[in-house]
Amino acid sequence: MNELALVDRLRKMRGVSGIGDDCAVFRPRTGEDLLLKTDQLIEGVHFPKSMRPETIGERALARALSDIAAGGGDPRCCLVALAVPRTKSERWILAFFRGLLSLGTKTGTVLVGGDLAHDDKVHSSVMVVGAVRRGKALTRAGARPGDQLYVSGRLGKPWDRKIVPRLALGRKLSGKATACIDLSDGLSLDLHRLCKESRVAAQVDDIPIVGGGNLERALHGGEDYELLFTLPPRSKPPAGTTLIGTIVAGTPGTVWLKGRKLPPRGYDHFA
């Protein structure tokens, strides 16, 4: 196996466009703002060595797409850097890209370039370019006291469950939600981050927990990849979402759970 032959194989796969040049060319449409997101997936940190390459590839893209959803945007294209040990065959690498491109095809995310290298373990970095109507991108910074706090699904999922980026919901929230974040590091930490950026506090009254899950994991476990968002009072929430609390005035970043202060104890690489 050599890099030129591998790139030629990748060119022929569905969901790939224009790879082989030094740079990809992307032209945004009139009236759009671009959303840029990069996310890493590292063996032994984000997935076990035993995970199938198709699953690893799919998760590598899904994690980044979840952040595009949190911005209220549509994915357009992606760049993928992949480093693998020399023990990984061409078949393994192509399986990784099949998993990634399967999700890319479903979500309209075209692979337009990237980089291949060797390392002592599998390491992938995916950059996604998304787009949203100009001035309508969702951020963490717009929540205000009185806003209602919602989550898109049940929390406390097993960490290796299939990631379903909430892209359709993010598009519905664009221009309506006052703030939004994807729940990748745990409700306690990600809600703290949203409140910190919005310079508000939050009161959580109820938490929808997935079957087989528990409150500890729902609060602090991470890897749920649901959307946590705020709407102005008396707004009609999208179907399938759950009201869990209210934004209140207070020390920025403070979260209260049923009257008790909730520490931000979600996943932190540097904690």
Secondary structure as the mmCIF struct_conf table of DSSP 4:
data_model
#
loop_
_struct_conf.conf_type_id
_struct_conf.id
_struct_conf.beg_label_comp_id
_struct_conf.beg_label_asym_id
_struct_conf.beg_label_seq_id
_struct_conf.end_label_comp_id
_struct_conf.end_label_asym_id
_struct_conf.end_label_seq_id
HELX_RH_AL_P HELX_RH_AL_P1 GLU A 3 ARG A 11
TURN_TY1_P TURN_TY1_P1 LYS A 12 LYS A 12
BEND BEND1 MET A 13 MET A 13
TURN_TY1_P TURN_TY1_P2 ARG A 14 GLY A 15
STRN STRN1 VAL A 16 VAL A 16
BEND BEND2 GLY A 18 GLY A 18
TURN_TY1_P TURN_TY1_P3 ILE A 19 GLY A 20
BEND BEND3 ASP A 21 CYS A 23
HELX_LH_PP_P HELX_LH_PP_P1 PRO A 28 ARG A 29
TURN_TY1_P TURN_TY1_P4 THR A 30 GLY A 31
STRN STRN2 GLU A 32 ILE A 42
STRN STRN3 GLU A 43 GLU A 43
TURN_TY1_P TURN_TY1_P5 GLY A 44 HIS A 46
STRN STRN4 PHE A 47 PHE A 47
TURN_TY1_P TURN_TY1_P6 LYS A 49 SER A 50
BEND BEND4 MET A 51 MET A 51
HELX_RH_AL_P HELX_RH_AL_P2 PRO A 53 ALA A 70
TURN_TY1_P TURN_TY1_P7 GLY A 71 GLY A 72
STRN STRN5 ASP A 74 VAL A 84
TURN_TY1_P TURN_TY1_P8 ARG A 86 THR A 87
BEND BEND5 LYS A 88 LYS A 88
HELX_RH_AL_P HELX_RH_AL_P3 GLU A 90 THR A 107
TURN_TY1_P TURN_TY1_P9 GLY A 108 GLY A 108
STRN STRN6 VAL A 110 HIS A 118
BEND BEND6 ASP A 120 LYS A 121
STRN STRN7 HIS A 123 ARG A 133
TURN_TY1_P TURN_TY1_P10 ARG A 134 GLY A 135
BEND BEND7 ARG A 140 ALA A 141
TURN_TY1_P TURN_TY1_P11 PRO A 145 GLY A 146
STRN STRN8 GLN A 148 VAL A 151
BEND BEND8 SER A 152 GLY A 153
STRN STRN9 LEU A 155 LEU A 155
TURN_TY1_P TURN_TY1_P12 TRP A 159 ASP A 160
BEND BEND9 ARG A 161 ARG A 161
HELX_LH_PP_P HELX_LH_PP_P2 LYS A 162 ILE A 163
HELX_RH_AL_P HELX_RH_AL_P4 LEU A 167 LEU A 173
TURN_TY1_P TURN_TY1_P13 SER A 174 LYS A 176
BEND BEND10 THR A 178 THR A 178
STRN STRN10 ALA A 179 ASP A 182
BEND BEND11 SER A 184 ASP A 185
HELX_RH_AL_P HELX_RH_AL_P5 LEU A 187 SER A 198
TURN_TY1_P TURN_TY1_P14 ARG A 199 ARG A 199
STRN STRN11 ALA A 201 VAL A 204
STRN STRN12 ILE A 209 ILE A 209
TURN_TY1_P TURN_TY1_P15 GLY A 211 GLY A 212
HELX_RH_AL_P HELX_RH_AL_P6 LEU A 215 HIS A 220
TURN_TY1_P TURN_TY1_P16 GLY A 221 GLY A 221
STRN STRN13 LEU A 227 LEU A 231
TURN_TY1_P TURN_TY1_P17 PRO A 233 ARG A 234
HELX_LH_PP_P HELX_LH_PP_P3 SER A 235 PRO A 238
TURN_TY1_P TURN_TY1_P18 ALA A 239 GLY A 240
STRN STRN14 THR A 242 VAL A 248
BEND BEND12 ALA A 249 THR A 251
TURN_TY1_P TURN_TY1_P19 PRO A 252 GLY A 253
STRN STRN15 VAL A 255 LEU A 257
TURN_TY1_P TURN_TY1_P20 LYS A 258 GLY A 259
STRN STRN16 ARG A 260 LYS A 261
HELX_LH_PP_P HELX_LH_PP_P4 LEU A 262 PRO A 263
BEND BEND13 GLY A 266 GLY A 266
TURN_TY1_P TURN_TY1_P21 HIS A 269 PHE A 270
#
